[in-house]
């Protein structure tokens, strides 16, 4: 967790919602420092320091009526600190102050129309003509509101969708203002921060950078070395630049050629980083070991764990030869964590093990440095921009640590990797040539473990199917498929079928996230 470098902060108490970090993101975007803490940690706290200017209670997957549901003692919060409860937090507040929540098995999920009932500081500028569209995700709802609380807005399914206790400065919403689907959601946070908590905007990219640099300088002592796992993706590239700025003499950057990279990638990374980091940049060729260990492995989670373990073994072997290496620095992002394990110890459900997180062995010999583990990719890109990181590196689409291994469902071999590299190169080259690469958040090809019959010239073919995936997104947490012009997708598909040996059919994936994930495994 980032330590407070600011004289004012907002605390978010996490009850395990998948979107809690979006609250932090909204607040940081508004230029205010915040910390995310687990509700159990809150329960152990005796007092808050003076810099705490507001508290937000997140959503969560449990029912507040469940005996084992996460709870906190709200009266521990100093009377002059404003509180905002969201979804689960809304119901907790209501229960705590004497209201009643009604149990329901039926979920209200998705968009809802909200009607303004009363003016409030919280909703200043939020409604248009007393109406707004918001995003709901709940089953239970508040049935009786506590004394002294007023209803600010209602929807047809949630009579008490926004509540206010004006004197005590407690506000709560049944909907999620932090998600992008809530129209104008940022206004709720803006009003809470600047009109109710009365904080100032003072948390800038430069402050974030100096905060991280100070922490790294503080942790790394004189001769200790930091091994930076550099994949050449946006996150690890920005991280390497940051470490270079903080502790240049202690830095060793290692790029592992897994053989699962995109075509020409290793050569390109070598060219860029050899130039910048000179002798502190190493390339390790580990193609054979990855291929050997992944042979006949089809299960996606097994693949990810194996890859994570090989990475760590390689790094540990490297440290045997370089005795002073004490730290492993990784560009792990918040979404990598939230989908791999419960981040702040809250009951978030697990989606998939990201290789740089879930794959870590229990007994790690190196200490971890992961300064981006509370950030989203676009925040890291902004930091990279402030650090003058090469535009080519900053604007690249994300590429997962396990590489092409998770874009070949089923077992992997050299031949399949080569087919996929060729198809992917054509796809990406075409997006760039058509000037649409920059409109897409992430695009790639997937080689399916299915062969189908085709006809080319006068001959029958029996080859693999290639799926193309292109999505738009803000942070990778949710995504929509990219709506190609018919001509573009059909010409790209033709090129792949005509030029890539081993593929005779192309399909386009039109699944959004959720319900799909961006990668296929
Ligand atoms: P999903 O597939 O979970 O992916 O919707 C969200 C974003 O994360 C990337 N991704 C990974 N990145 N290690 C990484 O560094 C991983 O193991 C990993 N798995 C997925 C994915 O490419 C997308 O941008």
Boltz pocket constraint, residues with backbone or C-beta under 6 A from the ligand:
constraints:
  - pocket:
      binder: B
      contacts: [[A, 304], [A, 335], [A, 336], [A, 339], [A, 352], [A, 353], [A, 354], [A, 355], [A, 356], [A, 398], [A, 399], [A, 400], [A, 401], [A, 402], [A, 442], [A, 476], [A, 477], [A, 513], [A, 516], [A, 517], [A, 518], [A, 519], [A, 520], [A, 521]]
      max_distance: 6.0
